[in-house]
Amino acid sequence: PDYRKVKTPLLIIGGEKDYLITEKATLKMAELYKSDVIIVNNAPHNLMMEPGWEKVAEKIETFFRKIN
């Protein structure tokens, strides 16, 4: 999507060990969209399917509570 047209709050999440989208690319995307960003330490691309996914889910919940 055109970053200039996005008006909703965004949360971009990336894994430190993501082999598809690098941490650097994730941070650049967050900067472009002026969004919140979370880089999950030692996590791969499919971080929500890995052990410890509950901690990531808690961070997502915190984000939604913050914007509401």
HELIX and SHEET records of a PDB file:
HELIX    1   1 GLU A   23  TYR A   33  1                                  11    
HELIX    2   2 LEU A   47  MET A   49  5                                   3    
HELIX    3   3 TRP A   53  ILE A   67  1                                  15    
SHEET    1   A 2 LEU A  11  GLY A  15  0                                        
SHEET    2   A 2 ASP A  36  VAL A  40  1                                        
END                                                                             
